[in-house]
Amino acid sequence: MPVYVRPLILPGLGAFTLAVVAGCGGAGDQPEIAADAVSVTATDTACQVAKARIPAGTVHFAVTNKGAKATEFYVYAPGDRKVDELHNVDPGDTEQLTVTLAAGSYQVACKPGKQGDGIRQAITVVGSGGTAASDPRLARVVDEYRTYVQQQVDATLSATQRFAAAVKAGDVAQAKYAPSRVGWERVEPVAESFGDIDPKVDLREADLEAGQQWTGWHRLEKALWVKGATAGEERYADQLLADLRDLQQRVKTAEITPTSMANGAKELLDEVATGKVTGEEEAFSHTDLWDFAANVEGARKVYELLKPVVQQKDAALAQRLDAEFAKVEGLLAKYRSGDGYVSYDTVTEPQRKELSDAVNGLAEPLSKLAGTVAG
């Protein structure tokens, strides 16, 4: 059944659309802050918003982190429904999140240490702004992208069924771990729209919180590469399959917008350039380059779907994105080996920096994609 995409309507709030423009971050690389931005001061114990009543329409939040821990910033509608978020505001940095909000009651939250439910403050949005004319091209883009996501998730489940069968049989040699993850890594720009699926299937051991059960690919990765055996892990293989079947169903109703696609792609590449490039993602298998390539492929799919709109509104941006994507893809091609990639522990520190610099070079113009589309 085709999915009809329209402005999100929440009880008591009316319709709203949203656009997000997040700064690139990093000391000495502060984003341009709108003159009318609503200041948010985040510390390790507080989240202070300069205004409790905000006019409807486009709202810029300028989040300054005066704490000792990196923080995240979220905007929630009633029912704890996430409108959007800003990742990785480092101590001393100011980052901007831009959303378009209709009148209603919301909460904002700062998450020091990037954990927990956050320190929350209520805000009220007043007035008649916060709606935008629909571009039929963008509605088609979302439909096409949802179809792409469904195809990738279906392929992931199929590959993971083969992987899980080998794990349960104790056949370490036939447990094709990296190929089972490719589809998932391609759809990571919108992974958070699937609720709690991401931590269930993709949580790393280093990110476990006290009392949290560890499930998903990385648990099985450790068994394969550290223990060299899968005895006792069978139920986690079954759980991974169950979670992916759940994901299959969630794709149909996940809230996906052109701006969430664009900003998700940019945030994913930021994660590649600053976190995944260290080797933290595939700490046991060193199959990181499979992930990098799939992440870039997923980001490119978002861009290619939005490209006709971008070319009309900012042809120079489209030209630059074409060039930067080609640069990153050419660099990754150097590490191809057979039907996959070389082990990441063979990639030297200078080579890792080259990869990081190339992905950062792509992420910078990609940060303009959502604003261009929404504009």
Buried (B, 14 or more C-beta within 10 A) or exposed (E): EEBEBEBBEBEEBBEBBBBBBBBBBBEEEBBEBBEEBBBBBBBBEEBBBEEEEBBBBBBBBBBBBBBEBBBBBBBBBEEEEBBBBBBBBBBEBBBBBBBBBBBBEBBBBBBBEBEEEBBBBEBEBEEEBBBBEEEEBBBEBBBEBBEBBBBBBBBBBEBBBBBBBBBBEEEBEEBBBBBBBBBBBBBBBBBBBBBEBBBBBBBBEEBBEEEEEBBBBBBBBBBBBEEEEBEEBBEBBEBBBEBBEBBBEBBEEBBBBBBBBBBBBBBBBBBBBBEBBEBEBBBBBBBBBBBBBBBBBBBBBBBBBBBEBBBEBBEEBBEBBBEBBEBBBEBBEEBEEEEBBBBBEEBEEEBBEBBBEBBBBBBBBBBBBBBBBBE
